[in-house]
Amino acid sequence: MKLFVCLFLIAFLALTSATDAPKDPFGPFRKAVCNACVDLVTKAEAGAVNVAKWIKDHTQEVCNRPAHILVKQVCELILTDFSVDLEKLIEKETSPKEACEAIKLC
């Protein structure tokens, strides 16, 4: 009986440890950049006549939000680098989430 219980516990522990997915240490960072991208595209679609200028002028503002402050500089760099691609996607009337997914930020 003790042998059965020991074997059961070993098998149970092996199964539970094998099914634990590794944690993504960059998950919060990815989420913050994705959210900043979606915010930027949403606002650019809502009120921008000159989308390229609007994105350039408002990237810093979007990345300064409390939720994004930890990744502020990286956020600004990434969104600035992808601004031309975002502009094209906005002009095609792509939804904010789809635009950010298309450039692999979400």
C-alpha positions in Angstrom: 0.0 0.0 0.0 2.8 2.4 0.9 4.5 1.6 -2.4 1.3 2.3 -4.3 0.9 5.7 -2.5 4.6 6.6 -3.2 4.2 5.7 -6.9 1.0 7.6 -7.1 2.6 10.7 -5.6 5.6 10.5 -7.9 3.4 10.2 -10.9 1.2 13.0 -9.8 4.2 15.3 -9.2 5.7 14.4 -12.5 2.4 15.2 -14.4 1.8 18.5 -12.6 5.4 19.7 -13.1 5.3 18.7 -16.8 2.1 20.7 -17.4 3.3 23.9 -15.9 4.0 26.3 -18.7 7.1 28.4 -18.4 6.4 32.0 -17.5 7.1 34.7 -20.0 9.3 37.3 -18.3 8.6 39.8 -21.0 4.8 39.4 -20.8 4.1 42.7 -19.0 6.5 44.5 -21.3 4.8 43.1 -24.4 1.4 44.0 -23.1 2.5 47.6 -22.3 3.9 48.1 -25.8 0.8 46.5 -27.3 -1.5 48.7 -25.3 0.5 51.8 -26.2 0.3 50.9 -29.9 -3.5 50.3 -29.8 -3.9 53.7 -27.9 -1.8 55.5 -30.4 -3.6 54.1 -33.4 -7.1 54.6 -31.9 -6.4 58.3 -31.2 -4.7 58.8 -34.6 -7.7 57.4 -36.4 -10.1 59.6 -34.3 -8.6 63.0 -34.9 -5.6 63.1 -37.3 -5.6 64.8 -40.6 -1.9 64.3 -41.1 -1.4 60.9 -39.5 2.4 60.8 -39.8 2.7 64.2 -38.0 0.1 63.2 -35.4 1.9 59.9 -34.6 5.2 61.7 -34.3 3.8 64.4 -32.0 1.8 62.1 -29.7 4.1 59.0 -29.3 5.7 60.4 -26.3 2.4 61.3 -24.7 1.0 57.8 -25.2 4.2 56.2 -23.8 4.1 58.5 -20.7 1.0 56.9 -19.3 1.4 55.3 -15.9 0.8 51.8 -17.3 3.6 52.3 -19.8 6.1 54.4 -17.7 8.3 51.4 -17.0 9.0 50.9 -20.6 8.8 54.5 -21.7 12.0 54.8 -23.7 11.6 51.5 -25.4 7.9 52.3 -26.1 8.8 55.6 -27.8 11.6 53.9 -29.8 9.5 51.1 -31.0 6.4 53.2 -31.9 8.6 55.7 -33.7 10.3 53.0 -35.7 7.0 51.6 -36.8 5.3 54.9 -37.4 5.4 54.6 -41.2 3.9 51.2 -41.1 1.2 52.3 -38.7 0.4 55.3 -40.9 -0.1 53.0 -43.9 -2.4 50.7 -41.8 -4.4 53.6 -40.5 -4.9 54.9 -44.0 -6.2 51.4 -45.0 -8.7 51.8 -42.1 -7.3 48.8 -40.3 -8.6 48.4 -36.7 -6.2 49.5 -34.0 -5.7 45.9 -32.6 -5.2 44.5 -36.1 -2.7 47.2 -37.1 -0.6 46.5 -34.0 -0.8 42.8 -34.6 0.2 43.3 -38.3 3.5 44.9 -37.2 4.0 42.2 -34.4 3.5 44.6 -31.4 0.5 42.6 -30.2 
